[in-house]
Amino acid sequence: MVEAMMISPEDVPYEEDRSVIYERALRALPGSYKLWHAYLTELADAARQ
């Protein structure tokens, strides 16, 4: 199961794009709890890998 969650080298640019999209959305809506929660959860998951 953990292997299925690992980011392959081919997916790294896609993951970087997701971060850019989250950061742009958070600049537009800095008070959005749902955006912050999703973004920080994704960062924490990536840090655990």
MOPAC internal coordinates of N, CA, C and O (Angstrom, degrees):
PM7 1SCF
backbone

  N    0.0000 0     0.00 0     0.00 0    0    0    0
  C    1.4558 1     0.00 0     0.00 0    1    0    0
  C    1.5289 1   110.50 1     0.00 0    2    1    0
  O    1.2310 1   120.16 1   138.03 1    3    2    1
  N    1.3133 1   117.30 1   -41.97 1    3    2    1
  C    1.4623 1   120.16 1  -179.77 1    5    3    2
  C    1.5236 1   110.27 1   -62.66 1    6    5    3
  O    1.2310 1   120.58 1   141.46 1    7    6    5
  N    1.3285 1   116.50 1   -38.54 1    7    6    5
  C    1.4596 1   120.05 1   179.96 1    9    7    6
  C    1.5209 1   111.38 1   -61.48 1   10    9    7
  O    1.2310 1   120.36 1   146.72 1   11   10    9
  N    1.3315 1   116.92 1   -33.28 1   11   10    9
  C    1.4609 1   120.55 1   179.02 1   13   11   10
  C    1.5218 1   110.95 1   -68.46 1   14   13   11
  O    1.2310 1   120.07 1   156.08 1   15   14   13
  N    1.3313 1   117.47 1   -23.92 1   15   14   13
  C    1.4538 1   121.26 1  -177.74 1   17   15   14
  C    1.5263 1   112.43 1   -92.72 1   18   17   15
  O    1.2310 1   120.09 1   171.39 1   19   18   17
  N    1.3148 1   117.42 1    -8.61 1   19   18   17
  C    1.4623 1   121.14 1  -179.98 1   21   19   18
  C    1.5254 1   110.05 1   -69.37 1   22   21   19
  O    1.2310 1   120.60 1   -35.38 1   23   22   21
  N    1.3072 1   116.46 1   144.62 1   23   22   21
  C    1.4606 1   121.72 1   178.65 1   25   23   22
  C    1.5178 1   108.22 1   -88.36 1   26   25   23
  O    1.2310 1   121.24 1   -57.13 1   27   26   25
  N    1.3023 1   115.23 1   122.87 1   27   26   25
  C    1.4628 1   119.17 1   178.37 1   29   27   26
  C    1.5272 1   109.31 1   -79.59 1   30   29   27
  O    1.2310 1   119.76 1   -21.83 1   31   30   29
  N    1.3185 1   118.06 1   158.17 1   31   30   29
  C    1.4745 1   120.51 1   179.43 1   33   31   30
  C    1.5318 1   113.10 1   -57.08 1   34   33   31
  O    1.2310 1   120.53 1   149.51 1   35   34   33
  N    1.3327 1   116.59 1   -30.49 1   35   34   33
  C    1.4651 1   119.44 1   179.13 1   37   35   34
  C    1.5289 1   111.86 1   -69.67 1   38   37   35
  O    1.2310 1   120.15 1   155.73 1   39   38   37
  N    1.3428 1   117.32 1   -24.27 1   39   38   37
  C    1.4568 1   121.42 1  -177.10 1   41   39   38
  C    1.5258 1   113.78 1   -90.35 1   42   41   39
  O    1.2310 1   119.42 1   172.19 1   43   42   41
  N    1.3207 1   118.72 1    -7.81 1   43   42   41
  C    1.4640 1   121.34 1  -176.58 1   45   43   42
  C    1.5296 1   112.13 1   -57.75 1   46   45   43
  O    1.2310 1   118.62 1   132.99 1   47   46   45
  N    1.3352 1   120.24 1   -47.01 1   47   46   45
  C    1.4725 1   118.34 1   178.48 1   49   47   46
  C    1.5256 1   112.31 1   -60.06 1   50   49   47
  O    1.2310 1   120.14 1   143.87 1   51   50   49
  N    1.3249 1   117.35 1   -36.13 1   51   50   49
  C    1.4609 1   121.10 1   178.33 1   53   51   50
  C    1.5232 1   110.53 1   -63.77 1   54   53   51
  O    1.2310 1   120.13 1   136.67 1   55   54   53
  N    1.3145 1   117.35 1   -43.33 1   55   54   53
  C    1.4596 1   121.09 1   179.33 1   57   55   54
  C    1.5260 1   110.87 1   -64.71 1   58   57   55
  O    1.2310 1   119.88 1   143.09 1   59   58   57
  N    1.3247 1   117.83 1   -36.91 1   59   58   57
  C    1.4628 1   120.90 1   177.04 1   61   59   58
  C    1.5217 1   110.17 1   -65.68 1   62   61   59
  O    1.2310 1   120.06 1   142.46 1   63   62   61
  N    1.3377 1   117.49 1   -37.54 1   63   62   61
  C    1.4603 1   121.09 1   176.86 1   65   63   62
  C    1.5189 1   110.71 1   -62.74 1   66   65   63
  O    1.2310 1   120.06 1   140.46 1   67   66   65
  N    1.3221 1   117.49 1   -39.54 1   67   66   65
  C    1.4629 1   120.95 1   179.00 1   69   67   66
  C    1.5263 1   110.30 1   -61.04 1   70   69   67
  O    1.2310 1   120.21 1   139.03 1   71   70   69
  N    1.3230 1   117.19 1   -40.97 1   71   70   69
  C    1.4639 1   120.86 1   179.19 1   73   71   70
  C    1.5202 1   111.05 1   -63.44 1   74   73   71
  O    1.2310 1   120.56 1   137.45 1   75   74   73
  N    1.3231 1   116.54 1   -42.55 1   75   74   73
  C    1.4675 1   120.74 1   179.38 1   77   75   74
  C    1.5218 1   109.97 1   -62.38 1   78   77   75
  O    1.2310 1   120.17 1   137.97 1   79   78   77
  N    1.3213 1   117.28 1   -42.03 1   79   78   77
  C    1.4625 1   121.08 1   179.92 1   81   79   78
  C    1.5226 1   110.50 1   -64.97 1   82   81   79
  O    1.2310 1   120.23 1   135.42 1   83   82   81
  N    1.3385 1   117.16 1   -44.58 1   83   82   81
  C    1.4698 1   120.00 1   177.53 1   85   83   82
  C    1.5246 1   110.63 1   -60.36 1   86   85   83
  O    1.2310 1   120.04 1   134.50 1   87   86   85
  N    1.3272 1   117.53 1   -45.50 1   87   86   85
  C    1.4657 1   120.61 1  -177.78 1   89   87   86
  C    1.5210 1   111.43 1   -64.04 1   90   89   87
  O    1.2310 1   120.15 1   140.68 1   91   90   89
  N    1.3156 1   117.32 1   -39.32 1   91   90   89
  C    1.4650 1   120.81 1   177.87 1   93   91   90
  C    1.5301 1   110.31 1   -65.33 1   94   93   91
  O    1.2310 1   120.40 1   137.19 1   95   94   93
  N    1.3137 1   116.85 1   -42.81 1   95   94   93
  C    1.4665 1   121.01 1   179.07 1   97   95   94
  C    1.5224 1   110.66 1   -64.74 1   98   97   95
  O    1.2310 1   120.03 1   140.93 1   99   98   97
  N    1.3261 1   117.55 1   -39.07 1   99   98   97
  C    1.4630 1   120.43 1  -179.66 1  101   99   98
  C    1.5240 1   112.36 1   -70.18 1  102  101   99
  O    1.2310 1   120.09 1   150.26 1  103  102  101
  N    1.3322 1   117.44 1   -29.74 1  103  102  101
  C    1.4719 1   119.29 1   174.04 1  105  103  102
  C    1.5242 1   110.14 1   -67.30 1  106  105  103
  O    1.2310 1   120.49 1   144.47 1  107  106  105
  N    1.3316 1   116.68 1   -35.53 1  107  106  105
  C    1.4607 1   120.41 1  -179.54 1  109  107  106
  C    1.5305 1   111.56 1   -78.13 1  110  109  107
  O    1.2310 1   120.47 1   145.88 1  111  110  109
  N    1.3342 1   116.70 1   -34.12 1  111  110  109
  C    1.4663 1   121.55 1  -177.10 1  113  111  110
  C    1.5297 1   110.09 1  -131.08 1  114  113  111
  O    1.2310 1   119.93 1  -110.49 1  115  114  113
  N    1.3354 1   117.73 1    69.51 1  115  114  113
  C    1.4645 1   119.85 1  -174.48 1  117  115  114
  C    1.5304 1   114.28 1   -65.98 1  118  117  115
  O    1.2310 1   119.81 1   162.65 1  119  118  117
  N    1.3164 1   117.98 1   -17.35 1  119  118  117
  C    1.4574 1   120.53 1  -179.21 1  121  119  118
  C    1.5188 1   114.14 1   -94.30 1  122  121  119
  O    1.2310 1   119.98 1  -172.88 1  123  122  121
  N    1.3162 1   117.64 1     7.12 1  123  122  121
  C    1.4633 1   120.92 1  -176.79 1  125  123  122
  C    1.5250 1   110.88 1   -80.46 1  126  125  123
  O    1.2310 1   121.10 1   -73.47 1  127  126  125
  N    1.3208 1   115.51 1   106.53 1  127  126  125
  C    1.4632 1   120.61 1   178.72 1  129  127  126
  C    1.5196 1   110.61 1   -60.63 1  130  129  127
  O    1.2310 1   120.04 1   137.19 1  131  130  129
  N    1.3399 1   117.53 1   -42.81 1  131  130  129
  C    1.4670 1   120.76 1  -177.07 1  133  131  130
  C    1.5240 1   111.59 1   -62.21 1  134  133  131
  O    1.2310 1   120.16 1   138.76 1  135  134  133
  N    1.3229 1   117.29 1   -41.24 1  135  134  133
  C    1.4657 1   120.19 1   178.01 1  137  135  134
  C    1.5246 1   111.10 1   -65.30 1  138  137  135
  O    1.2310 1   120.71 1   132.86 1  139  138  137
  N    1.3370 1   116.24 1   -47.14 1  139  138  137
  C    1.4614 1   119.59 1   179.90 1  141  139  138
  C    1.5235 1   110.63 1   -60.83 1  142  141  139
  O    1.2310 1   120.53 1   136.01 1  143  142  141
  N    1.3164 1   116.59 1   -43.99 1  143  142  141
  C    1.4616 1   120.33 1  -178.74 1  145  143  142
  C    1.5266 1   110.81 1   -61.86 1  146  145  143
  O    1.2310 1   120.24 1   133.17 1  147  146  145
  N    1.3255 1   117.15 1   -46.83 1  147  146  145
  C    1.4665 1   120.85 1  -179.71 1  149  147  146
  C    1.5261 1   110.92 1   -62.94 1  150  149  147
  O    1.2310 1   120.61 1   136.07 1  151  150  149
  N    1.3290 1   116.44 1   -43.93 1  151  150  149
  C    1.4688 1   121.18 1  -178.23 1  153  151  150
  C    1.5284 1   111.27 1   -64.93 1  154  153  151
  O    1.2310 1   120.48 1   131.75 1  155  154  153
  N    1.3177 1   116.68 1   -48.25 1  155  154  153
  C    1.4632 1   120.11 1  -178.26 1  157  155  154
  C    1.5264 1   111.87 1   -68.79 1  158  157  155
  O    1.2310 1   120.16 1   145.52 1  159  158  157
  N    1.3233 1   117.30 1   -34.48 1  159  158  157
  C    1.4653 1   120.50 1   175.56 1  161  159  158
  C    1.5190 1   110.24 1   -63.43 1  162  161  159
  O    1.2310 1   120.62 1   136.86 1  163  162  161
  N    1.3250 1   116.42 1   -43.14 1  163  162  161
  C    1.4606 1   120.32 1   179.14 1  165  163  162
  C    1.5310 1   111.26 1   -64.57 1  166  165  163
  O    1.2310 1   120.23 1   138.72 1  167  166  165
  N    1.3315 1   117.17 1   -41.28 1  167  166  165
  C    1.4674 1   120.33 1   177.67 1  169  167  166
  C    1.5308 1   111.25 1   -63.99 1  170  169  167
  O    1.2310 1   120.43 1   137.87 1  171  170  169
  N    1.3215 1   116.79 1   -42.13 1  171  170  169
  C    1.4649 1   120.51 1   179.70 1  173  171  170
  C    1.5250 1   110.80 1   -64.76 1  174  173  171
  O    1.2310 1   120.33 1   138.26 1  175  174  173
  N    1.3193 1   116.97 1   -41.74 1  175  174  173
  C    1.4669 1   120.34 1   177.94 1  177  175  174
  C    1.5224 1   110.87 1   -62.58 1  178  177  175
  O    1.2310 1   120.42 1   139.49 1  179  178  177
  N    1.3199 1   116.80 1   -40.51 1  179  178  177
  C    1.4670 1   120.65 1   179.61 1  181  179  178
  C    1.5301 1   110.61 1   -66.91 1  182  181  179
  O    1.2310 1   120.27 1   144.91 1  183  182  181
  N    1.3307 1   117.10 1   -35.09 1  183  182  181
  C    1.4636 1   120.71 1  -179.72 1  185  183  182
  C    1.5297 1   111.52 1   -69.85 1  186  185  183
  O    1.2310 1   120.50 1   150.36 1  187  186  185
  N    1.3182 1   116.64 1   -29.64 1  187  186  185
  C    1.4657 1   120.56 1  -179.92 1  189  187  186
  C    1.5193 1   111.85 1   -72.93 1  190  189  187
  O    1.2310 1   119.94 1   157.33 1  191  190  189
  N    1.3064 1   117.73 1   -22.67 1  191  190  189
  C    1.4742 1   121.13 1  -175.82 1  193  191  190
  C    1.4913 1   111.95 1   -80.14 1  194  193  191
  O    1.2310 1   120.10 1   180.00 1  195  194  193

